[in-house]
């Protein structure tokens, strides 16, 4: 089949996780059996080498330059809010819109160049015209609900701009509901997002295809390092991870260090924000920035912590820690979409949502090597049986060709 994938986030290298990781791994699986054209945008940090490498995986790679940064003044923000209110498209979606891309896609659809169009991440919906679903299969891969994410931030007091988000919330509800109506098929990564989408579009064709792990990139550890070494992995310029890192470092780690004075926390992730960099001044905390191999850092850790207080969707950081054999202590948000601690499954991770729960769960793992081994083995088996990209790519391919 001839497939057009739209992803304005340049999906390479896949080690960046998030949108890049999911898009590349699904693309890689599908392109083995079908002609895939990828249309994307290139930001300044994308190298020519990365472009050349990505080109090897697709039949055609169509690249446009990323739009310049938007103005940040008060008047500009008010203007963008007014456009959102009147026209129904959030500013972050409008920002990635280029008429040149629209013209390219319009011409391709008119010429019947493709059998299927997929939007890899919901922001790409802006390029899809509602009438197209009558003539071509259109798929939107929603990595996480924008409405539920905003709602959760307000409910948990983790929004960095609560006034703005209170204004945005009803608009995001309208926007997400309208977006779904444009597509013949909808893909979500977790059961929570599936429930939300079914509320918005009860008659829609909704499919759950989770996130996955490349087991070669995240091999199983060869030994338990012991000790009292914690690790948190994630893009440290993303507000969800910034909030989690700051919360854990300021509220949980000092109490753990009272019990276990040699406790360390390694924060691994690209582009650490100023708030994260400041954490390195605290005793026992290391901020690495981007590293060549996340797996190597995971293998050195006693426990992986995922103390997210907001953010929806299935988390790569959780899947990758489990695949690496590192015991996980995570919040409800960090464990979204995964059955890890119910009575009908082997124990695969420990859940914590309060300071006391984090202290208790991590202390149990520090003191019990048998429990660490149990979570290590069960976590790896869980990933091997459910969350490999080969398995998930096959599911996506079946949806595309059916």
C-alpha positions as CSV (number, residue, x, y, z in Angstrom):
1,X,0.0,0.0,0.0
2,X,1.0,3.6,-0.4
3,X,1.0,5.4,2.9
4,X,1.5,9.0,3.8
5,X,2.7,9.7,7.4
6,X,2.5,13.2,8.7
7,X,4.7,14.0,11.6
8,X,5.9,17.6,12.0
9,X,8.2,16.5,14.8
10,X,11.3,15.1,13.0
11,X,11.1,11.4,14.1
12,X,14.8,10.6,14.4
13,X,16.8,9.5,16.3
14,X,14.3,7.2,18.0
15,X,16.4,7.3,21.2
16,X,14.8,10.7,22.0
17,X,11.6,8.8,22.9
18,X,8.2,10.4,23.0
19,X,6.8,11.4,19.6
20,X,10.1,10.7,17.8
21,X,10.4,7.2,19.3
22,X,6.8,6.1,18.7
23,X,6.7,7.5,15.2
24,X,10.0,6.1,14.0
25,X,9.4,2.6,15.4
26,X,5.9,2.3,13.9
27,X,7.2,3.8,10.6
28,X,10.1,1.3,10.5
29,X,7.8,-1.6,11.0
30,X,5.3,-0.6,8.3
31,X,7.9,0.5,5.7
32,X,9.3,-3.0,5.6
33,X,6.1,-4.1,3.7
34,X,4.6,-0.8,2.2
35,X,5.7,2.3,0.4
36,X,5.8,5.0,3.1
37,X,6.2,8.8,2.4
38,X,7.0,10.8,5.4
39,X,6.3,14.6,5.5
40,X,8.0,16.4,8.4
41,X,9.6,19.6,9.6
42,X,13.3,20.1,10.3
43,X,14.3,22.2,13.3
44,X,17.8,23.7,13.7
45,X,18.9,20.9,16.0
46,X,18.3,18.2,13.3
47,X,21.6,17.3,11.6
48,X,22.2,16.5,7.9
49,X,23.4,13.1,9.1
50,X,20.1,12.4,10.8
51,X,18.2,13.4,7.7
52,X,20.3,11.0,5.6
53,X,19.7,8.2,8.1
54,X,16.0,8.7,8.3
55,X,15.7,8.8,4.5
56,X,16.9,5.2,4.3
57,X,13.7,4.0,6.0
58,X,11.1,5.5,3.7
59,X,10.3,5.6,0.0
60,X,10.1,9.4,0.1
61,X,11.1,11.9,2.7
62,X,9.5,15.4,2.3
63,X,11.1,18.0,4.6
64,X,10.0,21.6,5.3
65,X,11.8,24.0,7.6
66,X,10.3,24.4,11.1
67,X,8.4,27.7,11.6
68,X,10.2,30.4,13.5
69,X,9.4,30.9,17.2
70,X,6.3,32.8,18.0
71,X,6.4,36.2,19.8
72,X,6.0,36.0,23.6
73,X,4.6,39.4,24.4
74,X,1.3,39.9,26.2
75,X,-0.5,41.2,23.1
76,X,0.7,38.3,21.0
77,X,-0.6,35.8,23.6
78,X,-3.9,37.6,23.8
79,X,-4.1,37.5,20.0
80,X,-3.4,33.7,19.9
81,X,-6.1,33.1,22.6
82,X,-8.6,35.1,20.5
83,X,-7.8,33.0,17.5
84,X,-8.3,29.9,19.5
85,X,-11.6,31.1,20.9
86,X,-12.9,32.1,17.4
87,X,-11.4,29.4,15.2
88,X,-11.1,26.4,17.5
89,X,-7.4,25.5,17.0
90,X,-4.9,25.7,19.9
91,X,-1.9,28.0,19.4
92,X,0.6,25.2,19.6
93,X,-1.2,23.4,16.7
94,X,-1.6,26.6,14.7
95,X,2.1,27.2,15.2
96,X,3.2,24.1,13.2
97,X,0.9,24.9,10.3
98,X,2.6,25.7,7.0
99,X,0.6,26.5,3.8
100,X,3.3,24.9,1.8
101,X,2.7,21.5,3.5
102,X,-1.1,21.9,3.1
103,X,-0.7,22.5,-0.6
104,X,1.6,19.5,-1.0
105,X,-0.9,17.2,0.8
106,X,-3.9,18.7,-1.0
107,X,-2.3,18.0,-4.4
108,X,-1.4,14.4,-3.3
109,X,-4.9,13.7,-2.2
110,X,-6.4,15.1,-5.4
111,X,-4.0,13.0,-7.4
112,X,-5.0,9.9,-5.4
113,X,-1.3,9.4,-4.6
114,X,-1.9,7.5,-1.4
115,X,-4.2,4.8,0.0
116,X,-3.9,5.9,3.7
117,X,-2.9,9.0,5.6
118,X,-1.7,8.8,9.2
119,X,-1.2,11.7,11.6
120,X,1.5,10.7,14.1
121,X,0.5,12.8,17.1
122,X,-2.7,14.8,17.3
123,X,-1.2,18.2,16.3
124,X,-0.8,17.0,12.8
125,X,-4.6,16.9,12.4
126,X,-4.5,20.5,11.2
127,X,-3.5,19.3,7.8
128,X,-6.5,16.9,7.4
129,X,-9.7,18.1,5.7
130,X,-12.9,16.6,7.0
131,X,-14.2,15.6,3.6
132,X,-11.2,13.3,3.0
133,X,-12.4,10.5,5.2
134,X,-15.1,9.8,2.6
135,X,-12.5,8.9,0.0
136,X,-9.3,7.8,1.8
137,X,-8.6,6.1,5.1
138,X,-7.4,8.7,7.6
139,X,-5.9,7.7,10.9
140,X,-5.0,9.9,13.9
141,X,-2.5,8.5,16.4
142,X,-3.3,10.3,19.6
143,X,-0.4,10.0,21.9
144,X,-2.3,11.5,24.8
145,X,-5.5,13.5,25.3
146,X,-4.9,17.2,25.4
147,X,-8.1,17.8,27.2
148,X,-7.5,15.3,30.0
149,X,-3.9,16.5,30.3
150,X,-5.0,20.1,30.9
151,X,-7.8,19.0,33.2
152,X,-5.4,16.9,35.3
153,X,-2.9,19.7,35.6
154,X,-5.6,22.0,37.0
155,X,-6.8,19.3,39.4
156,X,-3.3,18.5,40.7
157,X,-2.1,22.1,40.9
158,X,0.8,21.3,38.5
159,X,-0.2,23.8,35.8
160,X,2.5,26.4,35.2
161,X,-0.2,28.8,34.0
162,X,-3.5,27.9,35.8
163,X,-5.4,31.0,34.6
164,X,-4.6,30.3,31.0
165,X,-5.5,26.6,31.4
166,X,-8.8,27.3,33.0
167,X,-9.6,29.4,30.0
168,X,-8.3,26.8,27.6
169,X,-10.0,23.8,29.2
170,X,-13.5,24.1,27.6
171,X,-11.9,25.1,24.3
172,X,-9.7,22.0,24.3
173,X,-12.7,19.8,25.0
174,X,-14.4,21.3,21.9
175,X,-11.2,21.1,19.8
176,X,-10.5,17.4,20.6
177,X,-14.1,16.4,20.0
178,X,-14.1,18.2,16.6
179,X,-10.8,16.7,15.7
180,X,-12.0,13.1,16.1
181,X,-14.8,13.7,13.7
182,X,-12.4,14.3,10.8
183,X,-10.9,10.8,10.9
184,X,-12.0,7.4,9.8
185,X,-9.8,5.6,12.5
186,X,-8.5,6.7,15.9
187,X,-5.5,5.2,17.7
188,X,-4.8,5.7,21.4
189,X,-2.0,4.3,23.7
190,X,-3.9,3.6,26.9
191,X,-7.3,2.5,28.2
192,X,-7.8,5.9,29.9
193,X,-7.4,7.7,26.7
194,X,-9.7,5.2,25.0
195,X,-12.4,5.9,27.5
196,X,-12.0,9.6,26.9
197,X,-12.2,9.3,23.2
198,X,-15.3,7.2,23.3
199,X,-17.0,9.9,25.4
200,X,-16.1,12.4,22.7
201,X,-16.9,10.1,19.7
202,X,-19.1,7.1,20.8
203,X,-19.5,5.8,17.2
204,X,-15.9,6.2,16.2
205,X,-13.5,3.4,15.2
206,X,-11.1,3.5,18.1
207,X,-8.1,1.2,18.4
208,X,-5.6,0.8,21.4
209,X,-2.0,0.4,20.3
210,X,0.4,0.9,23.1
211,X,3.9,2.2,23.2
212,X,6.8,-0.2,23.0
213,X,10.5,-0.8,23.6
214,X,13.5,-1.7,21.4
215,X,14.9,-4.7,23.3
216,X,18.3,-4.4,21.6
217,X,18.6,-0.8,22.8
218,X,17.4,-1.7,26.3
219,X,18.9,-5.1,27.1
220,X,18.2,-6.9,30.4
221,X,20.8,-6.1,33.1
222,X,23.4,-8.7,33.9
223,X,23.4,-8.1,37.7
224,X,21.7,-6.2,40.5
225,X,24.0,-3.4,41.5
226,X,22.5,-3.1,45.0
227,X,23.2,0.1,46.9
228,X,20.9,3.1,47.2
229,X,21.1,4.7,43.8
230,X,17.9,6.1,42.2
231,X,17.4,7.2,38.6
232,X,14.8,9.3,36.8
233,X,14.8,9.4,33.0
234,X,13.0,11.8,30.7
235,X,13.2,14.9,28.5
236,X,14.1,17.4,31.2
237,X,12.9,20.4,29.2
238,X,9.3,19.1,29.3
239,X,7.1,20.5,32.1
240,X,5.7,17.1,33.2
241,X,9.2,15.8,33.8
242,X,10.5,19.0,35.3
243,X,7.7,19.0,37.8
244,X,8.3,15.3,38.7
245,X,12.1,15.9,39.1
246,X,11.7,18.9,41.3
247,X,8.9,17.3,43.4
248,X,10.9,14.2,44.1
249,X,14.2,16.0,44.7
250,X,12.8,18.5,47.1
251,X,10.1,16.5,48.9
252,X,11.1,12.8,48.8
253,X,14.9,12.5,48.4
254,X,15.9,14.5,51.6
255,X,13.7,12.1,53.7
256,X,15.2,9.1,52.0
257,X,18.7,10.5,52.7
258,X,17.8,10.7,56.4
259,X,17.3,6.9,56.4
260,X,20.0,6.1,53.9
261,X,22.6,8.8,53.9
262,X,24.4,7.5,50.8
263,X,21.2,7.7,48.6
264,X,21.9,9.3,45.2
265,X,19.6,10.5,42.4
266,X,20.7,10.7,38.8
267,X,18.5,12.8,36.5
268,X,19.1,11.6,32.9
269,X,17.6,13.5,30.0
270,X,18.3,16.0,27.3
271,X,18.1,19.8,27.6
272,X,17.6,20.0,31.4
273,X,15.7,23.2,32.2
274,X,17.1,25.8,34.6
275,X,15.0,24.4,37.5
276,X,16.5,20.9,36.9
277,X,20.0,22.2,36.6
278,X,19.6,23.9,40.0
279,X,18.8,20.5,41.5
280,X,22.4,19.4,40.9
281,X,23.5,21.7,43.8
282,X,21.6,19.5,46.2
283,X,23.5,16.6,48.0
284,X,23.5,13.4,46.0
285,X,21.9,14.7,42.8
286,X,23.6,14.4,39.4
287,X,22.1,16.0,36.3
288,X,23.6,14.4,33.2
289,X,22.0,16.0,30.2
290,X,21.7,13.8,27.1
291,X,23.7,10.6,27.4
292,X,24.9,8.1,24.7
293,X,23.2,5.1,26.3
294,X,20.3,5.5,28.7
295,X,20.4,1.7,29.3
296,X,23.9,1.9,30.8
297,X,22.7,4.4,33.4
298,X,19.6,2.3,34.1
299,X,21.7,-0.8,34.7
300,X,23.7,1.1,37.4
301,X,20.6,2.1,39.3
302,X,19.1,0.3,42.3
303,X,15.6,1.7,41.6
304,X,14.0,3.7,38.8
305,X,11.6,6.3,40.1
306,X,8.8,7.8,37.9
307,X,7.3,10.5,40.2
308,X,5.0,12.1,37.6
309,X,2.1,14.1,39.0
310,X,0.5,15.0,35.6
311,X,0.8,14.0,32.0
312,X,-1.3,11.3,30.2
313,X,-0.3,8.5,27.8
314,X,1.9,5.5,28.2
315,X,5.4,6.4,29.4
316,X,8.4,5.2,27.5
317,X,10.5,5.7,30.6
318,X,8.5,3.1,32.5
319,X,8.6,0.6,29.7
320,X,12.4,1.1,29.2
321,X,13.2,0.7,32.9
322,X,11.2,-2.5,33.1
323,X,12.9,-3.8,29.9
324,X,16.3,-3.1,31.4
325,X,15.4,-5.1,34.5
326,X,15.4,-2.1,36.9
327,X,12.8,-2.2,39.7
328,X,10.3,0.6,39.2
329,X,8.5,2.8,41.7
330,X,6.0,5.0,39.9
331,X,2.9,7.1,40.2
332,X,-0.5,6.4,38.6
333,X,0.5,8.7,35.8
334,X,3.8,6.8,35.4
335,X,2.0,3.5,35.2
336,X,-0.9,4.5,33.0
337,X,-2.0,1.8,30.7
338,X,-0.1,-1.0,32.4
339,X,-1.3,-3.8,34.7
340,X,1.4,-4.1,37.3
341,X,0.0,-4.6,40.7
342,X,-3.5,-6.0,40.5
343,X,-4.4,-9.3,42.1
344,X,-4.6,-11.1,38.7
345,X,-1.0,-10.4,37.6
346,X,2.5,-11.0,39.0
347,X,3.9,-8.0,40.8
348,X,5.8,-5.9,38.2
349,X,6.2,-2.5,39.8
350,X,5.4,-0.6,43.0
351,X,2.9,2.2,43.0
352,X,3.4,5.5,44.9
353,X,1.5,8.8,44.7
354,X,2.3,10.4,48.1
355,X,5.6,11.2,49.8
356,X,5.1,8.5,52.4
357,X,4.2,6.0,49.7
358,X,7.5,6.8,47.8
359,X,9.5,6.5,51.0
360,X,7.9,3.1,51.9
361,X,8.2,1.6,48.4
362,X,11.8,2.6,47.8
363,X,12.8,1.5,51.3
364,X,11.3,-1.9,50.7
365,X,13.4,-2.2,47.5
366,X,16.6,-0.9,49.1
367,X,16.3,-3.5,51.9
368,X,14.9,-6.6,50.0
369,X,17.1,-8.0,47.2
370,X,14.5,-10.7,46.6
371,X,11.8,-8.1,45.9
372,X,14.1,-6.3,43.5
373,X,14.8,-9.6,41.7
374,X,11.1,-10.3,41.5
375,X,10.2,-7.0,40.0
376,X,13.2,-7.2,37.7
377,X,12.2,-10.5,36.2
378,X,8.5,-9.9,36.1
379,X,9.0,-6.4,34.5
380,X,11.2,-7.8,31.7
381,X,8.8,-10.6,31.0
382,X,5.9,-8.2,30.9
383,X,7.7,-6.1,28.2
384,X,8.7,-9.1,26.1
385,X,5.2,-10.4,26.0
386,X,3.3,-7.2,25.4
387,X,5.4,-4.2,24.4
388,X,7.9,-4.9,21.7
389,X,7.8,-2.7,18.6
390,X,7.6,-5.8,16.4
391,X,4.3,-6.8,18.0
392,X,2.9,-3.2,18.1
393,X,4.0,-2.4,14.6
394,X,2.1,-5.5,13.4
395,X,-1.0,-4.2,15.1
396,X,-0.6,-0.8,13.4
397,X,0.0,-2.4,10.0
398,X,-3.2,-4.6,10.4
399,X,-5.2,-1.4,11.1
400,X,-3.8,0.3,8.1
401,X,-4.4,-2.5,5.6
402,X,-7.8,-3.7,6.9
